[in-house]
């Protein structure tokens, strides 16, 4: 039983780089969705359209085009 916590710590350490990179990728997508939705909503309102939320913006082709370009 004394080896179980050490094994867990070792397993977390072994996967720490991939966990960090995956977390950064997810964070960048979330921030892109939030910031992009704000900018897209402002443009929509300037042209008489309705603002969109971040989840709605993620479903647009503009979000995915920008995401894949970066």
C-alpha positions in Angstrom: 0.0 0.0 0.0 2.9 2.3 0.6 3.9 2.1 -3.1 0.5 3.3 -4.4 0.9 7.1 -3.8 4.5 6.9 -5.3 3.2 5.1 -8.3 0.5 7.7 -8.8 3.0 10.5 -8.5 5.3 8.8 -11.0 2.4 8.3 -13.5 1.3 11.9 -13.2 4.9 13.0 -13.8 5.3 10.8 -16.8 2.3 12.4 -18.5 3.0 16.0 -17.3 4.3 17.3 -20.6 1.3 16.0 -22.7 -1.1 17.2 -20.0 0.5 20.7 -20.0 0.4 20.9 -23.8 -3.2 19.7 -24.0 -4.2 22.2 -21.4 -2.5 25.0 -23.3 -4.2 24.0 -26.5 -7.7 23.8 -24.8 -7.1 27.2 -23.1 -6.1 28.8 -26.4 -9.3 27.5 -28.1 -11.4 28.7 -25.2 -9.8 32.2 -25.3 -10.1 32.3 -29.1 -13.8 31.4 -28.8 -14.4 34.1 -26.2 -12.5 36.8 -28.0 -13.7 35.9 -31.4 -17.3 35.9 -30.3 -16.9 39.4 -28.9 -15.4 40.7 -32.1 -17.9 38.8 -34.3 -20.8 40.1 -32.2 -19.6 43.7 -32.6 -19.4 43.3 -36.4 -22.9 41.7 -36.4 -24.4 44.5 -34.4 -22.8 47.2 -36.7 -24.6 45.6 -39.6 -27.9 45.1 -37.8 -27.4 41.5 -36.9 -27.7 39.7 -33.6 -24.8 39.1 -31.2 -23.6 35.5 -30.7 -22.3 33.7 -27.6 -19.0 31.9 -27.5 -20.6 28.4 -28.0 -22.6 29.8 -31.0 -19.4 31.3 -32.4 -17.6 27.9 -32.2 -20.2 26.5 -34.7 -19.4 29.1 -37.3 -17.0 28.5 -40.2 -15.2 31.7 -39.3 -14.0 30.3 -36.0 -12.7 27.1 -37.5 -11.0 29.0 -40.4 -9.2 31.2 -37.9 -8.4 28.3 -35.6 -6.8 26.3 -38.4 -4.9 29.3 -39.8 -3.2 29.7 -36.4 
